[in-house]
Amino acid sequence: MVAHAFALLALTLVLSASATPVRQTLGKRDPVPSFVLQNAPVSHLWSQEQWWPSDVAAHLTHVVPQVDFAAVAPEVTMQNVSALGSDVFLTSRDDVTKQPAWLMNAEGKPDASGHSSAPATIVLVEKTGGILDAFFFYFYSFDHGGKVLDIEFGDHVGDWEHSMVRFVNGAPTAVYLSAHSGGSAYTFAATEKTNGRPTTYIAGGTHANYATPGKHCHDLPFDLLCDQTDAGPLWDPTLNFRGFWFDNSTGAFSVAGGAGSDAEEEAAEDAAWLSFAGMWGDEQYPVLEHGQYCIPLGDTDECEFVSGPTGPIAKNLGRTTVCQHEDTTCTVNTSLS
């Protein structure tokens, strides 16, 4: 009789459990693993830099969303930016030719400890084969494009750059560094190290990322367009960052927590802002507006001001190779020479 009662109770519990609705699981919210932070890149900004790292949240207070140069909303915040369309340009409220202080953000210059008041954005993506790609995104409110024969080209509001460290079963194996429309990849062992962490060099104005200091010429022949890097102020992104997970199967971001002054604000901001697929700066100005000029070079016109960039969502977070662009051969260099 007792056995029968226990059997009846067990059956009741099973039926009750099956009738209970299953709660939908939230996106992954584990903190950033310690092995990621221990192997995060540190970066030297150029010693003559004028356009320092910026806080995305502060940047949004200085822009208005526009489509075809007409406002589509009176303001934009971390909470509502993801609701804007992919055709939206987050356009400066100020005349950029006057270089307002927020564009240059001198407060973002790292201090002697490597701390910047502008938080980096860390995005973690788990993949098959024990792979975890850790993206380190760096945001600047302005990109100073460079000069060709003393003529300025390629300036734009908003600038997203990134490095990525690939881990396999928790061990760092490779590093990718974004630069302009491409980038470069290296084995983790090949990179210069600072206290065991990869050391990179960020070009003045353009903020392109390189593995070595010095002059880096790109895009044009005869060394007409070159970036400059050196061992300027050291930036340690682990001292102040917002951290997130990205689920490549659903395209959803979730909060992983952060460090520094902006970590406390991250919970209220949530992660949806990373899904904004529009442009983080102005649309390319018509000729003569803000002093805009364009010069025909080959099949294209090169202009002083170009459109602002897309954000992290457009940087191929789900890539299988180390390199961002998978339509070309991805060479992972085994040395810096």
ChimeraX attribute file (.defattr): number of C-alpha atoms within 10 A of each C-alpha:
attribute: neighborCount
match mode: 1-to-1
recipient: residues
	/A:1	6
	/A:2	7
	/A:3	8
	/A:4	9
	/A:5	10
	/A:6	11
	/A:7	12
	/A:8	11
	/A:9	12
	/A:10	12
	/A:11	12
	/A:12	12
	/A:13	12
	/A:14	10
	/A:15	11
	/A:16	10
	/A:17	11
	/A:18	10
	/A:19	9
	/A:20	8
	/A:21	7
	/A:22	8
	/A:23	6
	/A:24	6
	/A:25	6
	/A:26	7
	/A:27	15
	/A:28	15
	/A:29	14
	/A:30	13
	/A:31	13
	/A:32	21
	/A:33	12
	/A:34	10
	/A:35	12
	/A:36	22
	/A:37	15
	/A:38	12
	/A:39	20
	/A:40	25
	/A:41	25
	/A:42	20
	/A:43	24
	/A:44	24
	/A:45	27
	/A:46	23
	/A:47	16
	/A:48	14
	/A:49	20
	/A:50	16
	/A:51	24
	/A:52	26
	/A:53	28
	/A:54	28
	/A:55	22
	/A:56	21
	/A:57	18
	/A:58	14
	/A:59	22
	/A:60	21
	/A:61	15
	/A:62	17
	/A:63	22
	/A:64	22
	/A:65	28
	/A:66	22
	/A:67	17
	/A:68	10
	/A:69	14
	/A:70	12
	/A:71	15
	/A:72	15
	/A:73	11
	/A:74	9
	/A:75	15
	/A:76	20
	/A:77	17
	/A:78	20
	/A:79	14
	/A:80	13
	/A:81	21
	/A:82	18
	/A:83	13
	/A:84	20
	/A:85	15
	/A:86	14
	/A:87	14
	/A:88	25
	/A:89	30
	/A:90	29
	/A:91	25
	/A:92	23
	/A:93	12
	/A:94	13
	/A:95	9
	/A:96	16
	/A:97	9
	/A:98	9
	/A:99	12
	/A:100	11
	/A:101	10
	/A:102	21
	/A:103	24
	/A:104	21
	/A:105	21
	/A:106	16
	/A:107	15
	/A:108	20
	/A:109	23
	/A:110	22
	/A:111	14
	/A:112	10
	/A:113	11
	/A:114	18
	/A:115	20
	/A:116	26
	/A:117	21
	/A:118	27
	/A:119	30
	/A:120	28
	/A:121	23
	/A:122	27
	/A:123	24
	/A:124	25
	/A:125	19
	/A:126	17
	/A:127	16
	/A:128	8
	/A:129	8
	/A:130	11
	/A:131	18
	/A:132	20
	/A:133	24
	/A:134	27
	/A:135	26
	/A:136	23
	/A:137	21
	/A:138	23
	/A:139	24
	/A:140	26
	/A:141	27
	/A:142	28
	/A:143	26
	/A:144	20
	/A:145	21
	/A:146	18
	/A:147	16
	/A:148	13
	/A:149	7
	/A:150	8
	/A:151	10
	/A:152	16
	/A:153	20
	/A:154	18
	/A:155	23
	/A:156	25
	/A:157	26
	/A:158	26
	/A:159	25
	/A:160	21
	/A:161	22
	/A:162	22
	/A:163	25
	/A:164	25
	/A:165	27
	/A:166	24
	/A:167	21
	/A:168	16
	/A:169	11
	/A:170	14
	/A:171	16
	/A:172	21
	/A:173	17
	/A:174	22
	/A:175	29
	/A:176	24
	/A:177	26
	/A:178	22
	/A:179	20
	/A:180	13
	/A:181	9
	/A:182	11
	/A:183	18
	/A:184	20
	/A:185	25
	/A:186	22
	/A:187	20
	/A:188	24
	/A:189	15
	/A:190	18
	/A:191	23
	/A:192	17
	/A:193	15
	/A:194	12
	/A:195	10
	/A:196	13
	/A:197	16
	/A:198	20
	/A:199	21
	/A:200	27
	/A:201	26
	/A:202	30
	/A:203	26
	/A:204	25
	/A:205	23
	/A:206	24
	/A:207	32
	/A:208	26
	/A:209	26
	/A:210	27
	/A:211	22
	/A:212	19
	/A:213	17
	/A:214	16
	/A:215	15
	/A:216	15
	/A:217	14
	/A:218	14
	/A:219	11
	/A:220	10
	/A:221	8
	/A:222	8
	/A:223	12
	/A:224	13
	/A:225	18
	/A:226	17
	/A:227	22
	/A:228	23
	/A:229	27
	/A:230	19
	/A:231	16
	/A:232	18
	/A:233	20
	/A:234	24
	/A:235	27
	/A:236	22
	/A:237	27
	/A:238	26
	/A:239	18
	/A:240	21
	/A:241	27
	/A:242	27
	/A:243	27
	/A:244	28
	/A:245	24
	/A:246	23
	/A:247	18
	/A:248	15
	/A:249	8
	/A:250	8
	/A:251	11
	/A:252	16
	/A:253	24
	/A:254	21
	/A:255	23
	/A:256	25
	/A:257	22
	/A:258	25
	/A:259	18
	/A:260	17
	/A:261	15
	/A:262	19
	/A:263	17
	/A:264	13
	/A:265	13
	/A:266	20
	/A:267	14
	/A:268	10
	/A:269	15
	/A:270	17
	/A:271	22
	/A:272	17
	/A:273	21
	/A:274	21
	/A:275	19
	/A:276	22
	/A:277	22
	/A:278	22
	/A:279	24
	/A:280	29
	/A:281	28
	/A:282	27
	/A:283	24
	/A:284	20
	/A:285	18
	/A:286	14
	/A:287	13
	/A:288	9
	/A:289	10
	/A:290	14
	/A:291	11
	/A:292	15
	/A:293	17
	/A:294	16
	/A:295	12
	/A:296	9
	/A:297	9
	/A:298	7
	/A:299	6
	/A:300	9
	/A:301	10
	/A:302	16
	/A:303	21
	/A:304	23
	/A:305	28
	/A:306	21
	/A:307	19
	/A:308	26
	/A:309	23
	/A:310	19
	/A:311	21
	/A:312	21
	/A:313	18
	/A:314	13
	/A:315	16
	/A:316	13
	/A:317	20
	/A:318	17
	/A:319	15
	/A:320	14
	/A:321	14
	/A:322	23
	/A:323	24
	/A:324	23
	/A:325	16
	/A:326	12
	/A:327	7
	/A:328	8
	/A:329	9
	/A:330	15
	/A:331	13
	/A:332	18
	/A:333	16
	/A:334	14
	/A:335	12
	/A:336	11
	/A:337	6
